């Protein structure tokens, strides 16, 4: 499972004219599920995301997590994070999990974030979405559950 995590001042996702989710200060998480991922990967991504110390403390150092600042998390599923561009110009998405497998694992990740006490908003799985981001920093990190050891 891969996640691109961005610290944001605010972020929102719309599908057509409908607002699907919006947050103020917090983290935007683009989430991709890879073939072979399981619930352990979802827990790892959620726990790592929740614990990232990327918000400033009183001394101005990145030392606080999203929970410690009262921030929220917006999770947007994005299978293109598993795109392989090593050959040619057209990405291959064969590493991405099929939707029937990916959707429950995305849900497991958001459920875990909620269980950790975070306010979580979501995009719409498999929808064409417009994501508006006000990046803060910018701070952008990649978390890959296959590179945890």
C-alpha positions as CSV (number, residue, x, y, z in Angstrom):
1,X,0.0,0.0,0.0
2,X,1.3,3.4,-0.9
3,X,0.3,6.8,0.5
4,X,1.4,10.3,-0.5
5,X,0.7,12.4,2.5
6,X,0.6,16.2,2.3
7,X,0.3,18.7,5.1
8,X,-2.4,21.1,4.1
9,X,-4.0,24.3,5.3
10,X,-7.2,23.0,3.7
11,X,-8.3,20.4,1.1
12,X,-11.5,19.4,-0.6
13,X,-12.6,16.8,-3.1
14,X,-15.6,17.1,-5.4
15,X,-17.3,14.7,-7.7
16,X,-19.1,16.6,-10.4
17,X,-20.7,19.4,-8.5
18,X,-21.0,17.5,-5.3
19,X,-18.6,18.1,-2.4
20,X,-17.5,14.6,-1.2
21,X,-15.1,15.7,1.6
22,X,-13.3,18.8,3.0
23,X,-10.9,19.5,5.8
24,X,-9.2,22.5,7.3
25,X,-5.7,22.1,8.6
26,X,-4.5,18.5,8.5
27,X,-3.3,15.9,6.2
28,X,-4.3,14.9,2.7
29,X,-3.6,11.3,1.9
30,X,-3.6,9.9,-1.6
31,X,-3.9,6.1,-1.1
32,X,-3.1,3.3,-3.5
33,X,-3.6,-0.4,-2.8
34,X,-1.2,-2.9,-4.4
35,X,-1.9,-6.5,-5.3
36,X,-1.1,-8.6,-2.3
37,X,-1.8,-5.9,0.3
38,X,-3.9,-6.9,3.3
39,X,-5.3,-5.5,6.5
40,X,-1.8,-5.2,8.1
41,X,-0.8,-2.8,5.3
42,X,-3.8,-0.7,6.0
43,X,-3.1,-0.5,9.7
44,X,0.6,0.3,9.0
45,X,-0.3,3.2,6.7
46,X,-3.0,4.6,9.1
47,X,-0.7,4.3,12.1
48,X,2.2,5.9,10.4
49,X,0.0,8.7,9.0
50,X,-1.5,9.5,12.3
51,X,1.8,9.6,14.1
52,X,3.7,11.7,11.6
53,X,5.3,14.6,13.4
54,X,5.0,17.2,10.7
55,X,3.2,20.1,12.4
56,X,5.1,22.9,14.3
57,X,5.3,23.0,18.0
58,X,5.6,26.1,20.1
59,X,9.3,26.4,19.1
60,X,8.4,26.1,15.4
61,X,9.9,22.6,15.0
62,X,8.0,19.9,13.2
63,X,7.3,17.9,16.3
64,X,3.5,17.4,16.5
65,X,1.1,14.9,14.9
66,X,-2.2,15.7,13.3
67,X,-4.0,14.4,16.4
68,X,-2.0,16.7,18.6
69,X,-2.9,19.7,16.6
70,X,-6.6,18.8,16.3
71,X,-6.3,18.5,12.6
72,X,-8.3,16.3,10.2
73,X,-7.4,13.8,7.4
74,X,-8.8,13.7,3.9
75,X,-8.2,10.3,2.2
76,X,-8.5,10.0,-1.6
77,X,-8.1,6.6,-3.2
78,X,-5.7,6.8,-6.1
79,X,-4.7,3.6,-8.0
80,X,-2.3,5.6,-10.2
81,X,0.2,5.6,-7.3
82,X,1.0,2.1,-8.4
83,X,1.7,3.1,-11.9
84,X,4.9,1.7,-13.4
85,X,6.5,4.0,-15.9
86,X,9.8,2.2,-16.5
87,X,8.8,1.0,-20.0
88,X,7.6,3.4,-22.7
89,X,5.4,6.4,-22.1
90,X,2.2,4.8,-21.0
91,X,2.0,3.8,-17.3
92,X,1.2,0.2,-16.5
93,X,-1.2,-0.3,-13.6
94,X,-0.9,-4.1,-13.3
95,X,0.5,-3.8,-9.7
96,X,-2.7,-2.0,-8.5
97,X,-5.2,-4.2,-6.7
98,X,-8.5,-4.8,-8.4
99,X,-11.3,-2.6,-7.1
100,X,-13.1,-5.4,-5.2
101,X,-9.9,-5.9,-3.2
102,X,-8.8,-2.3,-3.0
103,X,-12.0,-0.7,-1.7
104,X,-12.2,-2.7,1.5
105,X,-8.6,-2.0,2.2
106,X,-9.1,1.7,1.7
107,X,-12.0,1.5,4.1
108,X,-9.9,-0.4,6.6
109,X,-7.3,2.4,6.5
110,X,-10.0,5.1,7.1
111,X,-11.6,3.0,9.8
112,X,-8.3,2.7,11.6
113,X,-7.6,6.5,11.3
114,X,-11.1,7.1,12.9
115,X,-10.4,4.5,15.6
116,X,-7.2,6.5,16.4
117,X,-9.5,9.4,17.2
118,X,-9.0,11.4,14.0
119,X,-11.7,13.2,12.0
120,X,-11.6,11.7,8.6
121,X,-13.2,12.8,5.3
122,X,-13.0,10.7,2.1
123,X,-13.2,11.0,-1.6
124,X,-15.4,8.6,-3.6
125,X,-13.8,5.3,-4.6
126,X,-13.4,4.9,-8.4
127,X,-14.9,8.3,-9.2
128,X,-13.4,11.1,-11.3
129,X,-12.6,13.6,-8.6
130,X,-11.4,17.2,-8.5
131,X,-9.0,17.7,-5.5
132,X,-8.3,21.2,-4.3
133,X,-5.3,21.5,-2.1
134,X,-3.7,24.3,-0.2
135,X,-0.4,22.8,0.5
136,X,1.3,23.9,3.7
137,X,5.1,24.1,3.6
138,X,4.9,22.2,1.3
139,X,5.4,19.0,3.3
140,X,4.9,15.9,1.2
141,X,5.9,12.4,2.2
142,X,5.7,8.9,0.7
143,X,4.7,6.0,2.9
144,X,5.1,2.5,1.4
145,X,4.0,-0.4,3.5
146,X,6.3,-2.7,1.6
147,X,9.3,-0.6,2.7
148,X,8.6,-0.7,6.4
149,X,11.5,-3.0,7.4
